[in-house]
Amino acid sequence: MTKLPSVSGRDCIKVLQKVGFYITRQKGSHINLRRDDPFAKTVVPDHKEIKKGTLKAILKDANLTVDEFIALL
């Protein structure tokens, strides 16, 4: 398995938008994203750097592997 990259919240959102997610709302620094088909939702913090555990949870919610995420960066 490939090592998780260090990315910002905005970069993570751009990748998720490439696979069909769209922003539903924002409260503070947390941005909610949703995909309709297949249904999935996740929350991305708008930070300069997302912590590794948080990024892993976002990828799990989005049904993406680390390799797929890196390819879309």
Secondary structure, 3 states (H helix, E strand, C coil): CCCCCCCCHHHHHHHHHHCCCEEEEEECCEEEEEECCCCEEEEEECCCCCCHHHHHHHHHHCCCCHHHHHHHC
